[in-house]
Amino acid sequence: MNRSIRKYFPIFLLPTLAAFTIGFLVPFILGVYLSFCQFTTITDAMWTGFSNYPKLFGDAVFRHSLWYTALFTIVTMVLINVLAFLVALALTRKIRGRNLFRTVFFMPNLIGGIILGYIWQLLLNGILALVGRTLTYSGTYGFWGLVVLLCWQQIGYMMIIYIAGIQSIPGELTEAAKIDGATYWQRIRYVVIPMVMPAITVCTFLTLTNGFKLFDQNLALTNGAPSRMSEMLALNIYNTFYGRPGYEGVGQAKAVVFFILVAAIALIQNRITSSKEVAQ
């Protein structure tokens, strides 16, 4: 079998490798190159060195989008993981209709972000109209509107991962903790949480990257209004690239910085949570 695998693995590997190279690697390298150019299309790119990057960091709207997105990501990461874990705890107990509840909680994840954005725009504006406000009244209203939307969409997905982690815990451990006199919350703290650290690592990574990369919900819910105060990083890059003629290179430079930022934060987070897995 090993000889056959060594003989035929290129046949199965090459199509995937070709798709990865054409669909990801080449565009990524070209994108990094274009961040050092002035261009309108890739055929008229003119090398300008690092001239795009000072414009990037001198952009006040970009700096606002950066801290706005960072704060949004922290808030949603904490809320989604805590609430998803609590829901998973509830739906792993022997209650009637738990499979139905799991399905209902998961269903929002199946709806596209643009559709969700417009639906929640109608709902939240209808509620805020009672006090004479809308989501575009200030960046704060848009911020919490996006938090509600993303939590509603992603809690069910993370719940499924946490349920899988909780159900994989050997029953002997919880039984031993009961015999030793541990309360319910002590069992959660000292048995369940350490044993589901792999699930926590995955869910934290997903919520972290999803928060930074949020685009379609932001576009549909507020489109950055008012005055781009609720504009997140991905939408800011889009508006720079397509909304400001002559700034295509700056938009591409923002995309490169955005990639480095998200990759670095995700790697640090993964390293921290993975080390806790090993320690446990």
Beta strands, then each sheet from edge to edge (+ up, - down):
strand 1: 37-38
strand 2: 46-47
sheet 1: 1+ 2-
end
